[in-house]
Amino acid sequence: PVVDKYREYVSYQRDKEDGEEVLAEGDEDMRELVREDIREQVKDSFLENAPVVPVSALTGEGIEELKWEVVRLLETIPDRPNDKPFRLPVDRVFTIKGFGTVVTGTTLDGQLSTGEAVMIYPQMKHSRARELQHHEVKQESVTAGMRVAINLSGVEKKELMRGCTIAEEGSMQLTRRISVFLQLLPDAAFTVRNSSRLHFYTAAQELLGKVRLLDRDELKAGESCYAQLSFDEELNARNLDKFIIRFFSPMTTIGGGTILDMEANRLRRNDEKVLHRLEMLAGTPDQRVEQLIIDFGLSLVKESTIITMGGLSASEVRHAVTELLDSGRVALIRGGLIAKFHLDRVWGQLDEILTAFHNSQSLDAGMHLGELRVRVFPNDLKTADAIMGYFEEQGLLRMDGSVAALTRFQKNLDADSILAQVVKKSENKVAAAELSEKQRAMAQELTERYQQAGLEVPSNAVVSGDYKNNMKPYRQALAYLEKNGVLIPLNENAFAHRDAVKKALEVMLSMFADNDAIALADYRTALGVSRKYAQFYLEYFDAQMITRMVGDKRVLLK
């Protein structure tokens, strides 16, 4: 019959998708019984269709056939990819006189050459591979799948133990909580309940942990689910590592699974978003890489970071990134990756904020970038300019100096719109009470006076002198007219009727239709007034940030 250790091996490898192995059996009288037992035990596993070779350890019968079958299968197995960072879980530690500390184990990932620096986890101690051996033969380098002995420099035997890992610096993660895909064996003798204590095994590590089922209260034999495991000690592993679990007592193997997230926060149970995220992490390389990029939020993550921490090989990550970029699910911005999911969300915010701004400030060239950054990127100011630059490249956003605007927005440059905004600003500054009959008559009189004056407005001193015996009602009538946009203060010394300001503005805008800049002399001629009055209007337009002096000419801002 098949022993428990073999059953455990089959269970551990049950979800393997490809590759082949050989099953050997002996004892002629028990041959058929063993053959049936083996087939039953490996049913629905990757070994279900493996060849079975009868052998005898006593007589040597079948040994040569077994060797040739192994050689045949080895020739069909592709080499392990070496584009993951180096890793060797330690299963033995000892010292050799004259050499120092030696560790042995099976290289799981990557390659290592003599003299290269390594990090020891979880001790976080630096060391160097002084010498490498494979089956007692000195090697200049070792690769994934090889049994290896490493002579380490600068570290003592007492500092190491079975279960620690020799790896490339920065390539391992330490944690006490992980998110996993968990599966129980079809013939598991015990069920797993929420908060059950379990024995956890991965590589050469053995830890005691507690399970937290994320979509149910009990996991029964043959079932699978997403879960979290928390440990009493730190686990050093990588994403997508396989593991075995044994029941707390008695210590019986009941299942295993895959590590999905080594940087796991405590997750909410029975939450659709949580379960969908874990489903993505457990899916195809494309799905996993996309979810990892989503997890980085608005941070622009480098492809090298995904390779180091994602659990996939470099070639798998590069292929996935290419597919995601081609499909538009991910964008590349200044060498960093960001999910389309986040770009759509950010663009929605930008579009909403800028649309409201343009509707209320249709004369302004755009919203100040500093204000926009704070409102849309309160926690990601470093990436704000890069992302807005991306939207500009996509033709959605227009940035000019210190302001940003929607590309579809066109400044409203007709005189009526500009005056409407100018008057609105004035209304916020002027308070006027309701007028008496006498004051209303005076307001009508002032209106007619300024209308008749046209562009050549009288000074405040001249007008107020005519009302020196009625100054209080004069001031109230003047404030009322300013409040209602009938009279507009050009400066501290003169008001103009709204129609006069509109005419002056229309003349100026018509000049800008054919010129990038206009001079005072040209404007005076076009307006048909003296230099004094032409300067009144131009300085007023400067003050309202409609124009600006550049040298001896004016340019249009709005």
Wavefront OBJ file of the C-alpha trace (Angstrom):
o trace
v 0.000 0.000 0.000
v 1.044 3.577 -0.564
v 2.581 5.102 2.548
v 1.411 8.408 4.047
v 4.520 10.311 2.921
v 3.802 9.375 -0.681
v 0.154 10.342 -0.300
v 1.307 13.687 1.074
v 3.597 14.230 -1.907
v 0.779 13.491 -4.338
v -1.543 15.810 -2.451
v 1.030 18.601 -2.446
v 1.506 18.311 -6.218
v -2.118 17.551 -7.145
v -2.731 20.856 -8.970
v 0.405 20.599 -11.098
v -0.584 21.083 -14.737
v 2.240 19.533 -16.724
v 5.323 17.331 -16.425
v 5.537 13.605 -15.891
v 6.898 11.219 -13.269
v 7.411 7.474 -12.928
v 5.735 5.270 -10.329
v 7.765 2.204 -9.274
v 6.507 -0.891 -7.468
v 7.942 -4.161 -6.171
v 7.073 -7.489 -4.483
v 5.660 -9.747 -7.236
v 2.918 -11.241 -5.039
v 1.639 -7.787 -4.146
v 2.204 -6.284 -7.583
v -1.374 -6.061 -8.800
v -2.653 -4.940 -5.418
v -0.044 -2.201 -5.230
v -0.707 -1.166 -8.834
v -4.426 -0.732 -8.088
v -3.679 1.070 -4.825
v -1.292 3.478 -6.574
v -3.759 4.233 -9.358
v -6.462 4.927 -6.823
v -4.259 7.226 -4.776
v -3.074 9.301 -7.763
v -6.472 9.533 -9.442
v -7.297 13.075 -10.614
v -3.702 14.167 -9.971
v -0.841 14.962 -12.349
v 0.365 11.357 -11.883
v -2.859 9.727 -13.030
v -1.446 8.704 -16.438
v 2.195 8.227 -15.397
v 3.813 4.952 -16.483
v 4.120 2.263 -13.768
v 7.340 0.209 -13.811
v 7.509 -2.990 -11.668
v 10.899 -3.326 -9.891
v 12.458 -5.518 -7.227
v 14.861 -4.046 -4.702
v 16.042 -7.570 -3.835
v 16.730 -9.007 -7.281
v 17.236 -5.812 -9.262
v 14.499 -6.785 -11.679
v 13.133 -3.780 -13.557
v 15.842 -1.340 -12.333
v 17.319 -0.814 -15.803
v 13.852 -0.321 -17.304
v 13.122 2.223 -14.579
v 16.360 4.116 -15.327
v 15.602 4.298 -19.033
v 12.038 5.460 -18.338
v 13.370 8.225 -16.073
v 15.898 9.294 -18.724
v 13.161 9.348 -21.375
v 10.945 11.541 -19.255
v 13.808 13.872 -18.286
v 14.415 14.587 -21.949
v 10.825 15.791 -22.318
v 10.891 18.144 -19.321
v 11.817 21.764 -20.151
v 14.509 23.464 -18.089
v 13.329 25.494 -15.144
v 13.319 29.218 -15.854
v 16.258 30.997 -14.233
v 14.807 34.498 -14.524
v 13.539 34.609 -10.940
v 15.762 35.907 -8.122
v 17.927 33.180 -6.551
v 16.497 31.248 -3.585
v 17.607 28.212 -1.607
v 15.629 27.021 1.463
v 18.048 25.585 4.020
v 17.436 22.030 5.206
v 20.859 21.415 6.868
v 23.512 23.567 8.534
v 26.979 22.370 9.570
v 30.611 23.450 9.716
v 33.670 22.049 7.927
v 37.058 22.645 9.457
v 39.028 25.055 7.334
v 35.949 26.226 5.431
v 33.432 27.389 8.015
v 29.654 27.371 7.787
v 27.952 25.290 5.089
v 24.267 25.090 4.253
v 22.537 22.618 1.951
v 19.215 22.658 0.160
v 17.518 22.514 -3.223
v 17.663 25.651 -5.356
v 14.066 26.621 -6.001
v 14.592 29.703 -8.177
v 17.239 31.554 -10.150
v 20.957 31.021 -10.251
v 23.967 31.835 -8.074
v 27.664 32.152 -8.871
v 30.689 31.837 -6.623
v 31.477 35.134 -4.900
v 28.010 36.631 -5.239
v 26.391 38.416 -2.294
v 23.313 36.895 -0.666
v 20.913 37.700 2.151
v 19.905 35.239 4.865
v 16.192 35.340 5.791
v 14.593 35.874 8.259
v 17.799 36.870 10.064
v 18.340 39.639 7.471
v 22.074 38.970 7.553
v 24.391 39.677 4.622
v 26.780 36.994 3.431
v 28.635 35.792 0.347
v 28.829 32.456 -1.462
v 32.476 31.535 -0.915
v 32.160 28.154 -2.635
v 29.411 26.110 -4.323
v 29.057 22.331 -4.652
v 26.583 20.073 -6.416
v 26.712 16.424 -5.285
v 30.163 17.098 -3.734
v 31.516 18.532 -7.002
v 32.705 22.147 -6.986
v 30.665 24.451 -9.237
v 31.183 27.993 -10.461
v 27.426 28.510 -10.584
v 24.236 26.654 -9.703
v 20.709 26.914 -11.088
v 17.131 26.099 -10.134
v 16.446 22.425 -9.411
v 19.988 21.517 -8.249
v 20.906 20.119 -4.846
v 23.486 22.583 -3.588
v 25.937 23.083 -0.735
v 26.975 26.709 -0.121
v 30.012 27.693 1.925
v 28.933 31.028 3.446
v 31.342 33.729 4.600
v 30.847 35.962 7.628
v 28.197 33.863 9.326
v 28.347 31.269 12.122
v 26.453 28.005 12.354
v 24.576 29.121 15.475
v 23.041 32.011 13.529
v 21.326 29.660 11.058
v 18.732 26.922 11.264
v 16.619 24.657 9.121
v 13.888 26.714 7.476
v 15.860 29.885 6.850
v 16.420 30.959 3.236
v 19.495 32.033 1.280
v 18.343 34.463 -1.403
v 19.040 37.542 -3.428
v 18.748 40.662 -1.287
v 15.279 42.239 -1.393
v 13.673 39.226 -3.061
v 11.990 37.639 -0.019
v 9.188 38.909 2.163
v 8.687 38.443 5.896
v 5.191 38.399 7.313
v 2.926 36.929 9.960
v -0.222 37.015 7.836
v -0.840 35.791 4.273
v -3.811 35.490 1.918
v -4.070 32.058 0.291
v -6.013 29.711 -1.908
v -6.754 26.752 0.363
v -7.879 23.261 -0.686
v -8.640 20.189 1.383
v -7.969 16.662 0.186
v -10.978 14.682 -1.031
v -10.332 12.180 1.750
v -9.320 14.691 4.448
v -10.151 13.188 7.835
v -11.028 16.564 9.388
v -12.806 19.729 8.342
v -11.337 23.203 8.867
v -13.422 25.725 10.769
v -12.922 29.442 10.983
v -10.129 30.173 13.516
v -8.853 26.567 13.451
v -5.210 26.044 14.466
v -3.085 24.324 11.804
v 0.461 23.181 11.123
v 1.825 24.979 8.023
v 4.689 23.691 5.824
v 6.380 25.382 2.885
v 9.876 24.734 1.501
v 11.837 23.806 4.656
v 9.750 25.876 7.089
v 7.313 24.602 9.690
v 5.017 27.106 11.414
v 1.962 27.020 13.633
v -0.883 29.197 12.391
v -4.558 30.071 12.585
v -6.898 30.034 9.579
v -9.519 32.663 8.759
v -11.950 31.495 6.074
v -13.127 34.415 3.938
v -16.376 33.103 2.447
v -17.638 30.408 4.826
v -17.470 29.145 8.389
v -16.296 25.601 7.604
v -14.213 24.004 4.843
v -15.015 20.344 4.211
v -13.095 17.555 2.510
v -12.606 18.183 -1.232
v -13.629 21.848 -0.957
v -11.542 24.940 -1.629
v -11.786 28.615 -0.739
v -9.840 31.807 -0.173
v -8.518 32.319 3.325
v -5.989 34.087 5.481
v -3.385 32.407 7.655
v -1.720 34.134 10.594
v 1.382 32.784 12.347
v 3.064 32.931 15.722
v 6.433 33.494 14.014
v 7.573 35.253 10.855
v 7.193 33.397 7.580
v 9.836 33.995 4.894
v 8.472 33.016 1.502
v 7.379 34.323 -1.892
v 4.044 34.841 -3.536
v 2.737 31.754 -5.371
v 4.716 29.382 -3.131
v 2.925 26.088 -2.471
v 2.255 24.833 1.049
v 0.863 21.860 2.974
v -1.373 22.015 6.051
v -1.816 19.405 8.747
v -4.531 19.248 11.348
v -3.459 20.624 14.726
v -4.027 17.357 16.607
v -3.668 14.670 15.495
v -1.067 15.910 12.992
v -2.679 14.515 9.852
v -2.194 15.999 6.387
v -5.512 17.473 5.291
v -4.687 19.770 2.359
v -2.563 22.525 0.916
v -2.671 25.553 -1.281
v -0.943 28.564 -2.794
v 0.234 31.833 -1.242
v -1.495 34.681 -3.084
v -0.446 37.728 -1.092
v 2.504 37.981 1.284
v 1.659 41.593 2.222
v -1.837 40.889 3.465
v -3.810 43.205 5.698
v -6.671 41.728 7.664
v -9.436 41.282 5.073
v -13.183 41.516 5.498
v -15.044 38.246 5.327
v -17.829 37.614 2.785
v -16.858 40.730 0.836
v -17.286 40.483 -2.969
v -14.498 42.964 -3.716
v -12.066 41.096 -1.469
v -12.908 37.753 -3.062
v -12.679 39.177 -6.598
v -9.220 40.571 -5.872
v -8.010 37.193 -4.602
v -9.564 35.494 -7.630
v -7.502 37.816 -9.859
v -4.323 37.073 -7.881
v -4.983 33.343 -8.267
v -5.763 33.621 -11.976
v -3.621 33.741 -15.112
v -0.331 35.681 -15.132
v -2.139 38.508 -16.975
v -4.826 38.682 -14.294
v -2.330 38.525 -11.459
v -0.087 41.243 -12.898
v -3.097 43.480 -13.592
v -4.299 43.114 -9.995
v -0.831 43.811 -8.606
v -0.689 47.026 -10.659
v -4.181 47.952 -9.424
v -2.984 47.393 -5.848
v -0.312 50.072 -6.316
v -3.033 52.671 -6.831
v -1.804 55.927 -8.398
v 1.835 55.025 -7.777
v 3.676 54.312 -11.022
v 5.067 50.828 -10.374
v 8.146 49.582 -12.194
v 8.056 46.274 -14.048
v 11.119 45.198 -12.025
v 9.107 45.570 -8.794
v 6.410 43.221 -10.115
v 9.122 40.730 -11.119
v 10.744 40.835 -7.678
v 7.615 40.630 -5.526
v 4.928 39.108 -7.758
v 5.984 35.458 -7.606
v 6.101 35.150 -11.404
v 9.147 34.756 -13.616
v 10.560 37.764 -15.467
v 9.397 36.370 -18.810
v 5.862 35.811 -17.482
v 5.680 39.361 -16.148
v 7.032 40.917 -19.354
v 4.583 38.942 -21.481
v 1.684 39.890 -19.200
v 2.652 43.576 -19.212
v 2.827 43.553 -23.020
v -0.633 42.001 -23.226
v -2.064 44.483 -20.713
v -0.562 47.466 -22.537
v -1.802 46.218 -25.921
v -5.325 45.711 -24.555
v -5.360 49.134 -22.892
v -5.975 47.759 -19.387
v -2.670 49.246 -18.226
v -0.794 52.396 -19.262
v 2.924 53.165 -19.236
v 3.699 56.634 -17.868
v 7.301 57.801 -17.501
v 8.542 54.233 -17.174
v 5.939 53.248 -14.569
v 2.762 51.177 -14.874
v -0.713 52.247 -13.767
v -4.059 50.491 -14.160
v -6.640 51.914 -16.574
v -9.091 51.459 -13.697
v -7.333 54.231 -11.756
v -6.811 56.462 -14.794
v -10.546 56.345 -15.565
v -11.359 57.285 -11.982
v -8.879 60.176 -11.945
v -10.033 61.457 -15.321
v -13.628 61.419 -14.076
v -12.601 63.671 -11.180
v -10.533 65.997 -13.385
v -13.304 66.300 -15.957
v -15.934 67.067 -13.299
v -13.806 69.679 -11.508
v -12.603 71.435 -14.667
v -16.070 71.415 -16.264
v -17.497 73.171 -13.197
v -14.580 75.624 -13.246
v -15.005 76.456 -16.942
v -18.747 76.945 -16.500
v -18.213 79.467 -13.718
v -14.965 81.035 -15.003
v -15.419 80.877 -18.750
v -13.009 83.752 -19.326
v -10.088 82.210 -17.452
v -7.518 80.222 -19.418
v -7.718 77.381 -16.908
v -7.580 76.284 -13.288
v -4.380 76.762 -11.324
v -2.360 73.537 -11.325
v -1.582 73.747 -7.610
v -5.263 73.790 -6.662
v -6.064 71.006 -9.130
v -3.276 68.779 -7.771
v -4.477 69.125 -4.185
v -8.101 68.404 -5.069
v -7.486 65.351 -7.259
v -4.187 63.974 -5.917
v -4.213 64.789 -2.164
v -1.984 61.807 -1.322
v -0.097 61.361 -4.607
v 1.327 64.790 -5.450
v 4.531 63.207 -6.797
v 2.675 61.416 -9.579
v 0.179 64.230 -10.264
v 2.242 65.954 -12.966
v 3.081 62.639 -14.660
v -0.567 61.554 -14.848
v -1.805 64.966 -15.994
v 0.976 64.959 -18.581
v -0.373 61.613 -19.806
v -3.867 63.108 -20.212
v -2.313 66.003 -22.118
v -0.593 63.527 -24.474
v -3.956 61.794 -24.961
v -5.440 65.107 -26.107
v -7.832 65.369 -23.155
v -6.103 68.065 -21.126
v -4.384 71.305 -22.050
v -1.693 72.716 -19.723
v -0.361 76.215 -20.225
v 2.215 77.380 -17.717
v 0.604 77.188 -14.282
v -2.963 76.435 -15.430
v -4.827 73.427 -16.825
v -7.957 73.283 -18.957
v -10.055 70.690 -20.767
v -9.034 70.479 -24.416
v -12.652 70.824 -25.503
v -12.975 74.098 -23.581
v -12.826 77.286 -25.648
v -12.455 80.655 -23.957
v -15.493 82.903 -24.344
v -14.088 86.181 -25.682
v -17.230 88.117 -26.601
v -17.593 91.471 -24.876
v -20.929 90.709 -23.222
v -19.557 87.568 -21.490
v -16.441 89.359 -20.292
v -18.472 92.268 -18.952
v -20.878 89.896 -17.234
v -17.998 88.400 -15.264
v -16.472 91.792 -14.532
v -19.783 93.111 -13.210
v -20.262 89.935 -11.147
v -16.931 90.601 -9.418
v -18.007 94.182 -8.712
v -21.329 93.030 -7.261
v -19.439 90.992 -4.665
v -17.638 94.116 -3.451
v -20.439 96.725 -3.451
v -23.361 96.944 -1.071
v -26.244 99.267 -1.862
v -29.507 99.919 -0.047
v -32.840 100.305 -1.749
v -33.297 103.849 -3.112
v -35.825 106.471 -2.070
v -37.798 108.282 -4.732
v -35.353 111.204 -4.610
v -32.338 108.888 -4.882
v -33.934 106.967 -7.747
v -34.407 110.223 -9.671
v -30.772 111.088 -9.038
v -29.672 107.645 -10.251
v -31.616 108.148 -13.462
v -29.977 111.523 -13.908
v -26.484 110.053 -13.419
v -27.225 107.242 -15.857
v -28.232 109.659 -18.580
v -25.188 111.843 -17.899
v -22.717 108.988 -18.313
v -24.553 107.665 -21.380
v -24.207 111.057 -23.038
v -20.525 111.264 -22.081
v -19.799 108.036 -23.988
v -16.130 107.018 -24.026
v -14.811 110.378 -22.776
v -15.977 110.015 -19.200
v -16.105 112.895 -16.675
v -13.949 112.683 -13.562
v -15.490 111.845 -10.196
v -14.426 115.272 -8.925
v -16.394 117.065 -11.633
v -19.527 114.988 -11.140
v -19.492 115.084 -7.335
v -18.984 118.880 -7.480
v -22.382 119.200 -9.098
v -23.940 117.394 -6.120
v -21.986 118.986 -3.285
v -25.219 119.978 -1.539
v -26.640 116.445 -1.857
v -23.573 114.256 -1.257
v -25.301 111.547 0.769
v -28.020 110.735 -1.775
v -25.413 111.099 -4.550
v -23.147 108.473 -2.999
v -26.088 106.108 -2.432
v -27.283 106.502 -6.036
v -23.743 105.951 -7.355
v -23.333 102.792 -5.237
v -26.674 101.516 -6.487
v -25.652 101.994 -10.128
v -22.318 100.255 -9.553
v -24.008 97.391 -7.730
v -26.330 96.807 -10.680
v -23.579 97.049 -13.299
v -24.869 100.258 -14.877
v -21.720 102.234 -14.044
v -18.309 100.626 -13.980
v -15.353 102.136 -12.079
v -12.461 102.480 -14.541
v -10.165 103.655 -11.737
v -10.303 105.644 -8.524
v -11.072 108.849 -10.410
v -13.667 107.951 -13.035
v -16.740 105.826 -13.795
v -17.985 104.838 -17.252
v -21.344 103.636 -18.458
v -21.513 99.922 -19.184
v -22.204 100.622 -22.885
v -18.998 102.678 -23.134
v -16.914 99.929 -21.534
v -18.517 97.369 -23.852
v -17.647 99.475 -26.907
v -14.044 99.946 -25.719
v -13.787 96.189 -25.151
v -15.253 95.309 -28.536
v -12.767 97.581 -30.315
v -9.887 95.990 -28.432
v -11.038 92.424 -29.154
v -11.423 93.217 -32.855
v -7.815 94.435 -32.893
v -6.624 91.222 -31.217
v -8.384 89.204 -33.913
v -5.614 90.296 -36.313
v -2.762 91.058 -33.873
v -0.978 89.211 -31.068
v -0.274 92.526 -29.312
v -1.576 96.091 -29.564
v 0.012 99.465 -28.769
v -1.681 102.343 -26.925
v -1.350 104.630 -29.958
v -3.082 102.168 -32.262
v -5.845 101.570 -29.760
v -6.397 105.314 -29.274
v -6.801 105.753 -33.044
v -9.204 102.819 -33.340
v -11.253 104.031 -30.369
v -11.311 107.644 -31.617
v -10.476 109.266 -28.270
v -7.504 111.018 -26.728
v -4.554 109.125 -25.242
v -5.840 109.857 -21.728
v -9.155 108.008 -22.190
v -7.629 105.171 -24.214
v -5.183 104.598 -21.356
v -8.087 104.600 -18.851
v -9.677 101.642 -20.623
v -6.462 99.697 -21.224
v -5.381 100.035 -17.589
v -8.855 98.924 -16.521
v -8.594 95.824 -18.739
v -5.141 95.164 -17.224
v -6.615 95.360 -13.725
v -9.328 92.876 -14.686
v -6.639 90.488 -16.042
v -8.073 90.660 -19.533
v -4.805 92.072 -20.903
v -1.225 92.453 -19.710
v 1.617 94.825 -20.563
v 4.540 93.153 -22.315
v 7.152 95.766 -23.136
v 5.264 98.754 -24.540
v 2.358 96.670 -25.869
v -0.504 94.664 -24.480
v -1.334 90.990 -24.994
v -4.638 89.224 -24.432
v -4.814 86.926 -21.391
v -8.420 85.757 -21.501
l 1 2 3 4 5 6 7 8 9 10 11 12 13 14 15 16 17 18 19 20 21 22 23 24 25 26 27 28 29 30 31 32 33 34 35 36 37 38 39 40 41 42 43 44 45 46 47 48 49 50 51 52 53 54 55 56 57 58 59 60 61 62 63 64 65 66 67 68 69 70 71 72 73 74 75 76 77 78 79 80 81 82 83 84 85 86 87 88 89 90 91 92 93 94 95 96 97 98 99 100 101 102 103 104 105 106 107 108 109 110 111 112 113 114 115 116 117 118 119 120 121 122 123 124 125 126 127 128 129 130 131 132 133 134 135 136 137 138 139 140 141 142 143 144 145 146 147 148 149 150 151 152 153 154 155 156 157 158 159 160 161 162 163 164 165 166 167 168 169 170 171 172 173 174 175 176 177 178 179 180 181 182 183 184 185 186 187 188 189 190 191 192 193 194 195 196 197 198 199 200 201 202 203 204 205 206 207 208 209 210 211 212 213 214 215 216 217 218 219 220 221 222 223 224 225 226 227 228 229 230 231 232 233 234 235 236 237 238 239 240 241 242 243 244 245 246 247 248 249 250 251 252 253 254 255 256 257 258 259 260 261 262 263 264 265 266 267 268 269 270 271 272 273 274 275 276 277 278 279 280 281 282 283 284 285 286 287 288 289 290 291 292 293 294 295 296 297 298 299 300 301 302 303 304 305 306 307 308 309 310 311 312 313 314 315 316 317 318 319 320 321 322 323 324 325 326 327 328 329 330 331 332 333 334 335 336 337 338 339 340 341 342 343 344 345 346 347 348 349 350 351 352 353 354 355 356 357 358 359 360 361 362 363 364 365 366 367 368 369 370 371 372 373 374 375 376 377 378 379 380 381 382 383 384 385 386 387 388 389 390 391 392 393 394 395 396 397 398 399 400 401 402 403 404 405 406 407 408 409 410 411 412 413 414 415 416 417 418 419 420 421 422 423 424 425 426 427 428 429 430 431 432 433 434 435 436 437 438 439 440 441 442 443 444 445 446 447 448 449 450 451 452 453 454 455 456 457 458 459 460 461 462 463 464 465 466 467 468 469 470 471 472 473 474 475 476 477 478 479 480 481 482 483 484 485 486 487 488 489 490 491 492 493 494 495 496 497 498 499 500 501 502 503 504 505 506 507 508 509 510 511 512 513 514 515 516 517 518 519 520 521 522 523 524 525 526 527 528 529 530 531 532 533 534 535 536 537 538 539 540 541 542 543 544 545 546 547 548 549 550 551 552 553 554 555 556 557 558
